Amino acid sequence: MILGAKKTLTGSIVFFISAIIVAFLVWKYAHGSNLGFQELSIITSIALMATLAEALSKDGYDNLTIPISTIAGLYILLP
């Protein structure tokens, strides 16, 4: 339980891995280029931010916090 939210470590790990896979596929589809260290760092950071938002949200608020954290991360990390 994190901040009153009933989330499991296993669930958060699976969410993180899923977020990396989805971000990788979107990047590959949108850019069609090979991934360098910078791109992998951005993908990992965005996935981590979404995972933290999901883990810290409770009572269904993750439907709001995940997109907001992802958009904020993209805005901050992408040039």
All heavy atoms as a GROMACS GRO file, in nm:
protein
  595
    1MET      N    1   0.085  -0.117   0.000
    1MET     CA    2   0.000   0.000   0.000
    1MET      C    3   0.089   0.124   0.000
    1MET      O    4   0.176   0.138   0.084
    1MET     CB    5  -0.091  -0.001   0.122
    1MET     CG    6  -0.185   0.116   0.125
    1MET     SD    7  -0.299   0.117   0.265
    1MET     CE    8  -0.399  -0.022   0.231
    2ILE      N    9   0.069   0.210  -0.098
    2ILE     CA   10   0.148   0.333  -0.109
    2ILE      C   11   0.053   0.451  -0.099
    2ILE      O   12  -0.038   0.466  -0.181
    2ILE     CB   13   0.223   0.339  -0.243
    2ILE    CG1   14   0.316   0.218  -0.257
    2ILE    CG2   15   0.303   0.468  -0.256
    2ILE    CD1   16   0.381   0.207  -0.392
    3LEU      N   17   0.070   0.535   0.003
    3LEU     CA   18  -0.014   0.653   0.023
    3LEU      C   19  -0.164   0.619   0.018
    3LEU      O   20  -0.243   0.691  -0.040
    3LEU     CB   21   0.019   0.762  -0.080
    3LEU     CG   22   0.160   0.818  -0.077
    3LEU    CD1   23   0.178   0.917  -0.191
    3LEU    CD2   24   0.189   0.886   0.056
    4GLY      N   25  -0.200   0.509   0.076
    4GLY     CA   26  -0.340   0.469   0.081
    4GLY      C   27  -0.390   0.395  -0.042
    4GLY      O   28  -0.502   0.348  -0.045
    5ALA      N   29  -0.309   0.387  -0.146
    5ALA     CA   30  -0.349   0.317  -0.268
    5ALA      C   31  -0.307   0.170  -0.256
    5ALA      O   32  -0.196   0.142  -0.214
    5ALA     CB   33  -0.285   0.380  -0.390
    6LYS      N   34  -0.395   0.080  -0.293
    6LYS     CA   35  -0.365  -0.062  -0.284
    6LYS      C   36  -0.304  -0.109  -0.415
    6LYS      O   37  -0.373  -0.159  -0.504
    6LYS     CB   38  -0.491  -0.141  -0.251
    6LYS     CG   39  -0.546  -0.109  -0.115
    6LYS     CD   40  -0.670  -0.188  -0.086
    6LYS     CE   41  -0.723  -0.149   0.051
    6LYS     NZ   42  -0.845  -0.218   0.083
    7LYS      N   43  -0.174  -0.092  -0.429
    7LYS     CA   44  -0.101  -0.132  -0.549
    7LYS      C   45   0.006  -0.233  -0.507
    7LYS      O   46   0.062  -0.225  -0.399
    7LYS     CB   47  -0.032  -0.012  -0.614
    7LYS     CG   48  -0.123   0.107  -0.640
    7LYS     CD   49  -0.221   0.078  -0.751
    7LYS     CE   50  -0.317   0.195  -0.766
    7LYS     NZ   51  -0.350   0.230  -0.898
    8THR      N   52   0.034  -0.328  -0.596
    8THR     CA   53   0.137  -0.426  -0.565
    8THR      C   54   0.264  -0.393  -0.642
    8THR      O   55   0.260  -0.327  -0.746
    8THR     CB   56   0.092  -0.568  -0.604
    8THR    OG1   57   0.074  -0.574  -0.746
    8THR    CG2   58  -0.038  -0.605  -0.535
    9LEU      N   59   0.374  -0.439  -0.589
    9LEU     CA   60   0.503  -0.419  -0.655
    9LEU      C   61   0.504  -0.492  -0.789
    9LEU      O   62   0.550  -0.438  -0.889
    9LEU     CB   63   0.617  -0.470  -0.567
    9LEU     CG   64   0.758  -0.457  -0.624
    9LEU    CD1   65   0.790  -0.310  -0.652
    9LEU    CD2   66   0.860  -0.517  -0.530
   10THR      N   67   0.447  -0.611  -0.793
   10THR     CA   68   0.440  -0.687  -0.919
   10THR      C   69   0.359  -0.612  -1.023
   10THR      O   70   0.399  -0.602  -1.140
   10THR     CB   71   0.378  -0.825  -0.894
   10THR    OG1   72   0.453  -0.893  -0.795
   10THR    CG2   73   0.374  -0.907  -1.022
   11GLY      N   74   0.247  -0.556  -0.983
   11GLY     CA   75   0.164  -0.479  -1.075
   11GLY      C   76   0.237  -0.357  -1.129
   11GLY      O   77   0.228  -0.324  -1.247
   12SER      N   78   0.313  -0.289  -1.042
   12SER     CA   79   0.388  -0.172  -1.086
   12SER      C   80   0.502  -0.210  -1.181
   12SER      O   81   0.528  -0.139  -1.278
   12SER     CB   82   0.445  -0.098  -0.964
   12SER     OG   83   0.340  -0.042  -0.889
   13ILE      N   84   0.566  -0.323  -1.156
   13ILE     CA   85   0.673  -0.370  -1.245
   13ILE      C   86   0.615  -0.404  -1.382
   13ILE      O   87   0.672  -0.368  -1.486
   13ILE     CB   88   0.748  -0.490  -1.183
   13ILE    CG1   89   0.830  -0.444  -1.062
   13ILE    CG2   90   0.837  -0.558  -1.286
   13ILE    CD1   91   0.888  -0.556  -0.980
   14VAL      N   92   0.503  -0.474  -1.383
   14VAL     CA   93   0.438  -0.509  -1.510
   14VAL      C   94   0.393  -0.384  -1.584
   14VAL      O   95   0.409  -0.373  -1.706
   14VAL     CB   96   0.320  -0.606  -1.487
   14VAL    CG1   97   0.237  -0.625  -1.613
   14VAL    CG2   98   0.371  -0.741  -1.436
   15PHE      N   99   0.340  -0.287  -1.512
   15PHE     CA  100   0.299  -0.161  -1.574
   15PHE      C  101   0.420  -0.091  -1.635
   15PHE      O  102   0.413  -0.041  -1.748
   15PHE     CB  103   0.233  -0.069  -1.471
   15PHE     CG  104   0.183   0.059  -1.530
   15PHE    CD1  105   0.055   0.069  -1.578
   15PHE    CD2  106   0.266   0.170  -1.539
   15PHE    CE1  107   0.009   0.186  -1.635
   15PHE    CE2  108   0.221   0.288  -1.595
   15PHE     CZ  109   0.092   0.296  -1.644
   16PHE      N  110   0.532  -0.086  -1.564
   16PHE     CA  111   0.654  -0.022  -1.613
   16PHE      C  112   0.704  -0.090  -1.741
   16PHE      O  113   0.735  -0.023  -1.840
   16PHE     CB  114   0.763  -0.027  -1.505
   16PHE     CG  115   0.893   0.033  -1.547
   16PHE    CD1  116   0.906   0.170  -1.566
   16PHE    CD2  117   1.004  -0.047  -1.568
   16PHE    CE1  118   1.027   0.225  -1.606
   16PHE    CE2  119   1.125   0.007  -1.607
   16PHE     CZ  120   1.137   0.144  -1.625
   17ILE      N  121   0.709  -0.221  -1.741
   17ILE     CA  122   0.753  -0.295  -1.860
   17ILE      C  123   0.658  -0.270  -1.977
   17ILE      O  124   0.702  -0.246  -2.090
   17ILE     CB  125   0.766  -0.446  -1.829
   17ILE    CG1  126   0.882  -0.468  -1.731
   17ILE    CG2  127   0.787  -0.527  -1.956
   17ILE    CD1  128   0.887  -0.608  -1.672
   18SER      N  129   0.528  -0.272  -1.950
   18SER     CA  130   0.429  -0.245  -2.055
   18SER      C  131   0.445  -0.103  -2.109
   18SER      O  132   0.435  -0.081  -2.231
   18SER     CB  133   0.288  -0.263  -2.000
   18SER     OG  134   0.268  -0.394  -1.956
   19ALA      N  135   0.468  -0.007  -2.021
   19ALA     CA  136   0.485   0.132  -2.064
   19ALA      C  137   0.608   0.147  -2.152
   19ALA      O  138   0.606   0.221  -2.251
   19ALA     CB  139   0.494   0.223  -1.942
   20ILE      N  140   0.717   0.078  -2.119
   20ILE     CA  141   0.838   0.083  -2.202
   20ILE      C  142   0.809   0.023  -2.340
   20ILE      O  143   0.848   0.080  -2.442
   20ILE     CB  144   0.956   0.011  -2.134
   20ILE    CG1  145   1.008   0.096  -2.020
   20ILE    CG2  146   1.067  -0.019  -2.234
   20ILE    CD1  147   1.123   0.034  -1.944
   21ILE      N  148   0.740  -0.089  -2.343
   21ILE     CA  149   0.709  -0.154  -2.471
   21ILE      C  150   0.621  -0.064  -2.557
   21ILE      O  151   0.648  -0.044  -2.676
   21ILE     CB  152   0.643  -0.291  -2.448
   21ILE    CG1  153   0.745  -0.388  -2.389
   21ILE    CG2  154   0.585  -0.347  -2.577
   21ILE    CD1  155   0.686  -0.518  -2.338
   22VAL      N  156   0.518  -0.006  -2.498
   22VAL     CA  157   0.428   0.082  -2.574
   22VAL      C  158   0.504   0.205  -2.623
   22VAL      O  159   0.491   0.245  -2.739
   22VAL     CB  160   0.306   0.122  -2.488
   22VAL    CG1  161   0.228   0.235  -2.553
   22VAL    CG2  162   0.217   0.002  -2.464
   23ALA      N  163   0.583   0.267  -2.537
   23ALA     CA  164   0.660   0.386  -2.577
   23ALA      C  165   0.760   0.352  -2.688
   23ALA      O  166   0.777   0.429  -2.783
   23ALA     CB  167   0.733   0.445  -2.456
   24PHE      N  168   0.823   0.237  -2.678
   24PHE     CA  169   0.916   0.193  -2.782
   24PHE      C  170   0.845   0.176  -2.916
   24PHE      O  171   0.892   0.222  -3.020
   24PHE     CB  172   0.984   0.062  -2.741
   24PHE     CG  173   1.065  -0.001  -2.850
   24PHE    CD1  174   1.190   0.048  -2.882
   24PHE    CD2  175   1.014  -0.108  -2.923
   24PHE    CE1  176   1.265  -0.010  -2.984
   24PHE    CE2  177   1.088  -0.167  -3.024
   24PHE     CZ  178   1.213  -0.117  -3.055
   25LEU      N  179   0.730   0.110  -2.915
   25LEU     CA  180   0.655   0.087  -3.038
   25LEU      C  181   0.605   0.218  -3.099
   25LEU      O  182   0.609   0.236  -3.221
   25LEU     CB  183   0.539  -0.009  -3.012
   25LEU     CG  184   0.578  -0.152  -2.978
   25LEU    CD1  185   0.457  -0.234  -2.940
   25LEU    CD2  186   0.655  -0.217  -3.093
   26VAL      N  187   0.558   0.308  -3.015
   26VAL     CA  188   0.513   0.438  -3.066
   26VAL      C  189   0.629   0.514  -3.126
   26VAL      O  190   0.617   0.574  -3.234
   26VAL     CB  191   0.445   0.520  -2.953
   26VAL    CG1  192   0.424   0.664  -2.994
   26VAL    CG2  193   0.313   0.456  -2.914
   27TRP      N  194   0.743   0.514  -3.057
   27TRP     CA  195   0.862   0.584  -3.110
   27TRP      C  196   0.904   0.524  -3.244
   27TRP      O  197   0.932   0.595  -3.339
   27TRP     CB  198   0.977   0.576  -3.011
   27TRP     CG  199   1.094   0.659  -3.054
   27TRP    CD1  200   1.191   0.625  -3.143
   27TRP    CD2  201   1.124   0.791  -3.013
   27TRP    NE1  202   1.280   0.726  -3.159
   27TRP    CE2  203   1.242   0.831  -3.080
   27TRP    CE3  204   1.064   0.880  -2.924
   27TRP    CZ2  205   1.299   0.955  -3.061
   27TRP    CZ3  206   1.122   1.003  -2.906
   27TRP    CH2  207   1.238   1.040  -2.974
   28LYS      N  208   0.910   0.393  -3.250
   28LYS     CA  209   0.951   0.324  -3.372
   28LYS      C  210   0.854   0.354  -3.487
   28LYS      O  211   0.896   0.377  -3.600
   28LYS     CB  212   0.956   0.174  -3.342
   28LYS     CG  213   1.048   0.094  -3.424
   28LYS     CD  214   1.192   0.136  -3.408
   28LYS     CE  215   1.275   0.034  -3.482
   28LYS     NZ  216   1.398   0.085  -3.534
   29TYR      N  217   0.724   0.355  -3.457
   29TYR     CA  218   0.624   0.382  -3.560
   29TYR      C  219   0.629   0.529  -3.605
   29TYR      O  220   0.620   0.558  -3.723
   29TYR     CB  221   0.485   0.348  -3.507
   29TYR     CG  222   0.375   0.379  -3.606
   29TYR    CD1  223   0.353   0.298  -3.716
   29TYR    CD2  224   0.294   0.491  -3.587
   29TYR    CE1  225   0.252   0.327  -3.807
   29TYR    CE2  226   0.193   0.521  -3.678
   29TYR     CZ  227   0.173   0.439  -3.787
   29TYR     OH  228   0.073   0.468  -3.875
   30ALA      N  229   0.645   0.620  -3.510
   30ALA     CA  230   0.642   0.763  -3.541
   30ALA      C  231   0.769   0.810  -3.609
   30ALA      O  232   0.764   0.897  -3.697
   30ALA     CB  233   0.618   0.843  -3.414
   31HIS      N  234   0.884   0.755  -3.571
   31HIS     CA  235   1.011   0.804  -3.623
   31HIS      C  236   1.078   0.709  -3.721
   31HIS      O  237   1.156   0.751  -3.805
   31HIS     CB  238   1.107   0.836  -3.508
   31HIS     CG  239   1.059   0.948  -3.422
   31HIS    ND1  240   1.069   1.078  -3.458
   31HIS    CD2  241   0.996   0.947  -3.302
   31HIS    CE1  242   1.017   1.154  -3.364
   31HIS    NE2  243   0.972   1.077  -3.269
   32GLY      N  244   1.053   0.582  -3.706
   32GLY     CA  245   1.111   0.485  -3.798
   32GLY      C  246   1.263   0.479  -3.796
   32GLY      O  247   1.325   0.425  -3.886
   33SER      N  248   1.323   0.534  -3.693
   33SER     CA  249   1.469   0.536  -3.686
   33SER      C  250   1.517   0.447  -3.572
   33SER      O  251   1.440   0.406  -3.486
   33SER     CB  252   1.519   0.679  -3.664
   33SER     OG  253   1.471   0.729  -3.540
   34ASN      N  254   1.646   0.419  -3.574
   34ASN     CA  255   1.705   0.342  -3.464
   34ASN      C  256   1.708   0.426  -3.338
   34ASN      O  257   1.715   0.548  -3.343
   34ASN     CB  258   1.847   0.298  -3.501
   34ASN     CG  259   1.848   0.195  -3.610
   34ASN    OD1  260   1.752   0.121  -3.627
   34ASN    ND2  261   1.954   0.191  -3.687
   35LEU      N  262   1.703   0.357  -3.227
   35LEU     CA  263   1.705   0.427  -3.099
   35LEU      C  264   1.847   0.441  -3.048
   35LEU      O  265   1.922   0.344  -3.042
   35LEU     CB  266   1.621   0.350  -2.997
   35LEU     CG  267   1.473   0.337  -3.027
   35LEU    CD1  268   1.408   0.246  -2.925
   35LEU    CD2  269   1.407   0.472  -3.028
   36GLY      N  270   1.881   0.561  -3.008
   36GLY     CA  271   2.009   0.586  -2.946
   36GLY      C  272   1.992   0.593  -2.795
   36GLY      O  273   1.882   0.572  -2.740
   37PHE      N  274   2.100   0.627  -2.726
   37PHE     CA  275   2.095   0.635  -2.580
   37PHE      C  276   1.996   0.742  -2.533
   37PHE      O  277   1.922   0.720  -2.438
   37PHE     CB  278   2.235   0.664  -2.524
   37PHE     CG  279   2.237   0.676  -2.375
   37PHE    CD1  280   2.229   0.563  -2.296
   37PHE    CD2  281   2.245   0.800  -2.314
   37PHE    CE1  282   2.228   0.573  -2.157
   37PHE    CE2  283   2.245   0.812  -2.176
   37PHE     CZ  284   2.236   0.698  -2.098
   38GLN      N  285   1.994   0.855  -2.600
   38GLN     CA  286   1.905   0.964  -2.560
   38GLN      C  287   1.758   0.922  -2.573
   38GLN      O  288   1.678   0.947  -2.483
   38GLN     CB  289   1.930   1.088  -2.643
   38GLN     CG  290   1.841   1.205  -2.604
   38GLN     CD  291   1.870   1.329  -2.685
   38GLN    OE1  292   1.947   1.328  -2.779
   38GLN    NE2  293   1.805   1.438  -2.649
   39GLU      N  294   1.725   0.856  -2.681
   39GLU     CA  295   1.587   0.811  -2.702
   39GLU      C  296   1.546   0.706  -2.599
   39GLU      O  297   1.436   0.709  -2.545
   39GLU     CB  298   1.568   0.757  -2.844
   39GLU     CG  299   1.575   0.861  -2.952
   39GLU     CD  300   1.717   0.897  -2.996
   39GLU    OE1  301   1.812   0.831  -2.949
   39GLU    OE2  302   1.730   0.990  -3.074
   40LEU      N  303   1.636   0.613  -2.572
   40LEU     CA  304   1.608   0.511  -2.470
   40LEU      C  305   1.592   0.572  -2.332
   40LEU      O  306   1.508   0.529  -2.253
   40LEU     CB  307   1.717   0.404  -2.470
   40LEU     CG  308   1.719   0.312  -2.592
   40LEU    CD1  309   1.840   0.220  -2.587
   40LEU    CD2  310   1.592   0.231  -2.600
   41SER      N  311   1.671   0.675  -2.303
   41SER     CA  312   1.660   0.744  -2.175
   41SER      C  313   1.525   0.813  -2.163
   41SER      O  314   1.461   0.811  -2.058
   41SER     CB  315   1.771   0.848  -2.160
   41SER     OG  316   1.896   0.785  -2.158
   42ILE      N  317   1.481   0.877  -2.272
   42ILE     CA  318   1.351   0.944  -2.270
   42ILE      C  319   1.238   0.843  -2.252
   42ILE      O  320   1.148   0.864  -2.170
   42ILE     CB  321   1.331   1.027  -2.399
   42ILE    CG1  322   1.426   1.146  -2.400
   42ILE    CG2  323   1.186   1.073  -2.414
   42ILE    CD1  324   1.432   1.221  -2.532
   43ILE      N  325   1.243   0.734  -2.326
   43ILE     CA  326   1.140   0.630  -2.315
   43ILE      C  327   1.135   0.574  -2.173
   43ILE      O  328   1.027   0.560  -2.114
   43ILE     CB  329   1.166   0.518  -2.417
   43ILE    CG1  330   1.131   0.567  -2.558
   43ILE    CG2  331   1.087   0.391  -2.383
   43ILE    CD1  332   1.171   0.472  -2.668
   44THR      N  333   1.250   0.546  -2.116
   44THR     CA  334   1.256   0.492  -1.979
   44THR      C  335   1.204   0.594  -1.878
   44THR      O  336   1.130   0.559  -1.786
   44THR     CB  337   1.399   0.449  -1.944
   44THR    OG1  338   1.444   0.355  -2.042
   44THR    CG2  339   1.406   0.386  -1.807
   45SER      N  340   1.240   0.720  -1.895
   45SER     CA  341   1.195   0.825  -1.803
   45SER      C  342   1.044   0.843  -1.809
   45SER      O  343   0.978   0.856  -1.705
   45SER     CB  344   1.264   0.957  -1.835
   45SER     OG  345   1.402   0.946  -1.819
   46ILE      N  346   0.988   0.844  -1.929
   46ILE     CA  347   0.844   0.858  -1.944
   46ILE      C  348   0.772   0.739  -1.882
   46ILE      O  349   0.671   0.756  -1.811
   46ILE     CB  350   0.805   0.873  -2.093
   46ILE    CG1  351   0.866   0.999  -2.153
   46ILE    CG2  352   0.654   0.870  -2.112
   46ILE    CD1  353   0.818   1.128  -2.092
   47ALA      N  354   0.822   0.619  -1.905
   47ALA     CA  355   0.763   0.499  -1.846
   47ALA      C  356   0.770   0.504  -1.694
   47ALA      O  357   0.674   0.466  -1.625
   47ALA     CB  358   0.831   0.374  -1.900
   48LEU      N  359   0.881   0.550  -1.640
   48LEU     CA  360   0.896   0.561  -1.495
   48LEU      C  361   0.800   0.664  -1.438
   48LEU      O  362   0.737   0.641  -1.333
   48LEU     CB  363   1.040   0.595  -1.459
   48LEU     CG  364   1.072   0.605  -1.312
   48LEU    CD1  365   1.045   0.472  -1.241
   48LEU    CD2  366   1.217   0.646  -1.291
   49MET      N  367   0.785   0.777  -1.505
   49MET     CA  368   0.692   0.881  -1.458
   49MET      C  369   0.549   0.828  -1.458
   49MET      O  370   0.474   0.852  -1.363
   49MET     CB  371   0.705   1.005  -1.545
   49MET     CG  372   0.836   1.078  -1.527
   49MET     SD  373   0.863   1.206  -1.648
   49MET     CE  374   0.753   1.332  -1.590
   50ALA      N  375   0.511   0.758  -1.563
   50ALA     CA  376   0.376   0.701  -1.570
   50ALA      C  377   0.355   0.595  -1.462
   50ALA      O  378   0.248   0.588  -1.400
   50ALA     CB  379   0.350   0.642  -1.708
   51THR      N  380   0.458   0.515  -1.437
   51THR     CA  381   0.449   0.412  -1.334
   51THR      C  382   0.434   0.474  -1.196
   51THR      O  383   0.352   0.428  -1.114
   51THR     CB  384   0.574   0.321  -1.337
   51THR    OG1  385   0.583   0.262  -1.466
   51THR    CG2  386   0.566   0.212  -1.232
   52LEU      N  387   0.509   0.578  -1.168
   52LEU     CA  388   0.496   0.646  -1.039
   52LEU      C  389   0.358   0.709  -1.024
   52LEU      O  390   0.298   0.703  -0.916
   52LEU     CB  391   0.605   0.752  -1.023
   52LEU     CG  392   0.746   0.697  -1.003
   52LEU    CD1  393   0.848   0.811  -1.004
   52LEU    CD2  394   0.756   0.619  -0.873
   53ALA      N  395   0.308   0.769  -1.131
   53ALA     CA  396   0.174   0.828  -1.126
   53ALA      C  397   0.069   0.720  -1.099
   53ALA      O  398  -0.024   0.741  -1.020
   53ALA     CB  399   0.144   0.900  -1.257
   54GLU      N  400   0.084   0.605  -1.162
   54GLU     CA  401  -0.010   0.495  -1.141
   54GLU      C  402   0.002   0.440  -0.999
   54GLU      O  403  -0.099   0.412  -0.934
   54GLU     CB  404   0.018   0.383  -1.243
   54GLU     CG  405  -0.085   0.273  -1.246
   54GLU     CD  406  -0.057   0.160  -1.149
   54GLU    OE1  407   0.060   0.143  -1.111
   54GLU    OE2  408  -0.152   0.090  -1.112
   55ALA      N  409   0.124   0.428  -0.949
   55ALA     CA  410   0.144   0.370  -0.817
   55ALA      C  411   0.094   0.461  -0.705
   55ALA      O  412   0.047   0.414  -0.602
   55ALA     CB  413   0.292   0.339  -0.796
   56LEU      N  414   0.104   0.591  -0.726
   56LEU     CA  415   0.065   0.686  -0.621
   56LEU      C  416  -0.081   0.729  -0.630
   56LEU      O  417  -0.130   0.796  -0.539
   56LEU     CB  418   0.157   0.808  -0.626
   56LEU     CG  419   0.305   0.780  -0.602
   56LEU    CD1  420   0.388   0.905  -0.619
   56LEU    CD2  421   0.327   0.720  -0.463
   57SER      N  422  -0.149   0.694  -0.736
   57SER     CA  423  -0.289   0.731  -0.753
   57SER      C  424  -0.379   0.630  -0.682
   57SER      O  425  -0.348   0.513  -0.672
   57SER     CB  426  -0.326   0.735  -0.901
   57SER     OG  427  -0.249   0.830  -0.967
   58LYS      N  428  -0.493   0.679  -0.637
   58LYS     CA  429  -0.588   0.587  -0.576
   58LYS      C  430  -0.728   0.621  -0.622
   58LYS      O  431  -0.754   0.729  -0.676
   58LYS     CB  432  -0.578   0.590  -0.424
   58LYS     CG  433  -0.617   0.721  -0.360
   58LYS     CD  434  -0.607   0.709  -0.209
   58LYS     CE  435  -0.659   0.838  -0.146
   58LYS     NZ  436  -0.666   0.829  -0.003
   59ASP      N  437  -0.819   0.528  -0.602
   59ASP     CA  438  -0.961   0.546  -0.631
   59ASP      C  439  -0.989   0.587  -0.774
   59ASP      O  440  -1.074   0.671  -0.800
   59ASP     CB  441  -1.022   0.649  -0.535
   59ASP     CG  442  -1.014   0.605  -0.390
   59ASP    OD1  443  -1.010   0.483  -0.366
   59ASP    OD2  444  -1.012   0.692  -0.301
   60GLY      N  445  -0.917   0.532  -0.870
   60GLY     CA  446  -0.946   0.558  -1.010
   60GLY      C  447  -0.886   0.686  -1.066
   60GLY      O  448  -0.903   0.717  -1.183
   61TYR      N  449  -0.814   0.762  -0.985
   61TYR     CA  450  -0.753   0.885  -1.033
   61TYR      C  451  -0.636   0.860  -1.127
   61TYR      O  452  -0.588   0.952  -1.192
   61TYR     CB  453  -0.708   0.974  -0.916
   61TYR     CG  454  -0.823   1.041  -0.847
   61TYR    CD1  455  -0.866   0.997  -0.723
   61TYR    CD2  456  -0.890   1.146  -0.907
   61TYR    CE1  457  -0.972   1.058  -0.659
   61TYR    CE2  458  -0.996   1.209  -0.844
   61TYR     CZ  459  -1.037   1.164  -0.719
   61TYR     OH  460  -1.143   1.224  -0.658
   62ASP      N  461  -0.591   0.734  -1.136
   62ASP     CA  462  -0.481   0.704  -1.228
   62ASP      C  463  -0.523   0.727  -1.373
   62ASP      O  464  -0.438   0.752  -1.458
   62ASP     CB  465  -0.427   0.563  -1.207
   62ASP     CG  466  -0.534   0.455  -1.216
   62ASP    OD1  467  -0.654   0.489  -1.221
   62ASP    OD2  468  -0.496   0.338  -1.216
   63ASN      N  469  -0.653   0.724  -1.401
   63ASN     CA  470  -0.700   0.754  -1.537
   63ASN      C  471  -0.672   0.899  -1.574
   63ASN      O  472  -0.672   0.933  -1.692
   63ASN     CB  473  -0.850   0.726  -1.549
   63ASN     CG  474  -0.882   0.580  -1.535
   63ASN    OD1  475  -0.801   0.495  -1.571
   63ASN    ND2  476  -0.997   0.549  -1.481
   64LEU      N  477  -0.650   0.982  -1.476
   64LEU     CA  478  -0.617   1.122  -1.499
   64LEU      C  479  -0.468   1.149  -1.481
   64LEU      O  480  -0.408   1.220  -1.561
   64LEU     CB  481  -0.698   1.210  -1.401
   64LEU     CG  482  -0.682   1.360  -1.412
   64LEU    CD1  483  -0.731   1.408  -1.547
   64LEU    CD2  484  -0.761   1.428  -1.301
   65THR      N  485  -0.408   1.089  -1.379
   65THR     CA  486  -0.268   1.120  -1.348
   65THR      C  487  -0.170   1.059  -1.448
   65THR      O  488  -0.065   1.119  -1.474
   65THR     CB  489  -0.230   1.073  -1.206
   65THR    OG1  490  -0.251   0.932  -1.195
   65THR    CG2  491  -0.312   1.146  -1.100
   66ILE      N  492  -0.201   0.944  -1.504
   66ILE     CA  493  -0.109   0.882  -1.601
   66ILE      C  494  -0.097   0.966  -1.727
   66ILE      O  495   0.014   1.000  -1.768
   66ILE     CB  496  -0.149   0.735  -1.631
   66ILE    CG1  497  -0.128   0.649  -1.507
   66ILE    CG2  498  -0.067   0.681  -1.748
   66ILE    CD1  499  -0.187   0.510  -1.518
   67PRO      N  500  -0.208   1.005  -1.792
   67PRO     CA  501  -0.192   1.090  -1.911
   67PRO      C  502  -0.127   1.225  -1.880
   67PRO      O  503  -0.044   1.273  -1.958
   67PRO     CB  504  -0.335   1.110  -1.961
   67PRO     CG  505  -0.412   0.998  -1.904
   67PRO     CD  506  -0.347   0.964  -1.774
   68ILE      N  507  -0.163   1.285  -1.768
   68ILE     CA  508  -0.104   1.415  -1.733
   68ILE      C  509   0.046   1.402  -1.710
   68ILE      O  510   0.124   1.484  -1.759
   68ILE     CB  511  -0.174   1.476  -1.610
   68ILE    CG1  512  -0.315   1.520  -1.648
   68ILE    CG2  513  -0.094   1.592  -1.552
   68ILE    CD1  514  -0.399   1.567  -1.532
   69SER      N  515   0.088   1.299  -1.638
   69SER     CA  516   0.231   1.282  -1.613
   69SER      C  517   0.307   1.250  -1.742
   69SER      O  518   0.419   1.296  -1.762
   69SER     CB  519   0.256   1.173  -1.509
   69SER     OG  520   0.219   1.046  -1.558
   70THR      N  521   0.244   1.174  -1.831
   70THR     CA  522   0.308   1.140  -1.958
   70THR      C  523   0.322   1.264  -2.046
   70THR      O  524   0.429   1.288  -2.103
   70THR     CB  525   0.227   1.032  -2.032
   70THR    OG1  526   0.218   0.917  -1.947
   70THR    CG2  527   0.293   0.994  -2.162
   71ILE      N  528   0.219   1.344  -2.055
   71ILE     CA  529   0.225   1.467  -2.135
   71ILE      C  530   0.328   1.563  -2.077
   71ILE      O  531   0.406   1.623  -2.150
   71ILE     CB  532   0.085   1.531  -2.145
   71ILE    CG1  533  -0.005   1.444  -2.232
   71ILE    CG2  534   0.094   1.673  -2.201
   71ILE    CD1  535  -0.151   1.483  -2.226
   72ALA      N  536   0.328   1.577  -1.944
   72ALA     CA  537   0.425   1.665  -1.880
   72ALA      C  538   0.568   1.616  -1.906
   72ALA      O  539   0.658   1.696  -1.935
   72ALA     CB  540   0.398   1.673  -1.730
   73GLY      N  541   0.589   1.486  -1.896
   73GLY     CA  542   0.722   1.430  -1.921
   73GLY      C  543   0.767   1.452  -2.065
   73GLY      O  544   0.882   1.488  -2.090
   74LEU      N  545   0.676   1.432  -2.160
   74LEU     CA  546   0.710   1.456  -2.300
   74LEU      C  547   0.743   1.603  -2.323
   74LEU      O  548   0.837   1.636  -2.394
   74LEU     CB  549   0.594   1.412  -2.390
   74LEU     CG  550   0.572   1.263  -2.403
   74LEU    CD1  551   0.441   1.234  -2.474
   74LEU    CD2  552   0.689   1.197  -2.477
   75TYR      N  553   0.666   1.690  -2.263
   75TYR     CA  554   0.689   1.834  -2.277
   75TYR      C  555   0.825   1.873  -2.221
   75TYR      O  556   0.897   1.954  -2.280
   75TYR     CB  557   0.577   1.911  -2.207
   75TYR     CG  558   0.589   2.061  -2.222
   75TYR    CD1  559   0.554   2.123  -2.341
   75TYR    CD2  560   0.636   2.138  -2.117
   75TYR    CE1  561   0.564   2.260  -2.354
   75TYR    CE2  562   0.647   2.276  -2.129
   75TYR     CZ  563   0.611   2.336  -2.249
   75TYR     OH  564   0.624   2.471  -2.261
   76ILE      N  565   0.861   1.815  -2.109
   76ILE     CA  566   0.990   1.848  -2.044
   76ILE      C  567   1.108   1.784  -2.116
   76ILE      O  568   1.211   1.849  -2.136
   76ILE     CB  569   0.988   1.801  -1.897
   76ILE    CG1  570   0.887   1.885  -1.816
   76ILE    CG2  571   1.126   1.809  -1.834
   76ILE    CD1  572   0.855   1.828  -1.680
   77LEU      N  573   1.095   1.660  -2.158
   77LEU     CA  574   1.211   1.584  -2.208
   77LEU      C  575   1.236   1.597  -2.358
   77LEU      O  576   1.349   1.578  -2.402
   77LEU     CB  577   1.196   1.436  -2.172
   77LEU     CG  578   1.198   1.405  -2.024
   77LEU    CD1  579   1.166   1.260  -2.000
   77LEU    CD2  580   1.332   1.442  -1.963
   78LEU      N  581   1.132   1.625  -2.436
   78LEU     CA  582   1.153   1.634  -2.580
   78LEU      C  583   1.193   1.776  -2.620
   78LEU      O  584   1.134   1.871  -2.572
   78LEU     CB  585   1.029   1.590  -2.657
   78LEU     CG  586   0.997   1.441  -2.651
   78LEU    CD1  587   0.870   1.412  -2.730
   78LEU    CD2  588   1.113   1.358  -2.703
   79PRO      N  589   1.290   1.785  -2.709
   79PRO     CA  590   1.335   1.920  -2.751
   79PRO      C  591   1.232   1.990  -2.837
   79PRO      O  592   1.149   1.938  -2.900
   79PRO     CB  593   1.460   1.891  -2.832
   79PRO     CG  594   1.462   1.746  -2.859
   79PRO     CD  595   1.366   1.681  -2.768
   0.00000   0.00000   0.00000
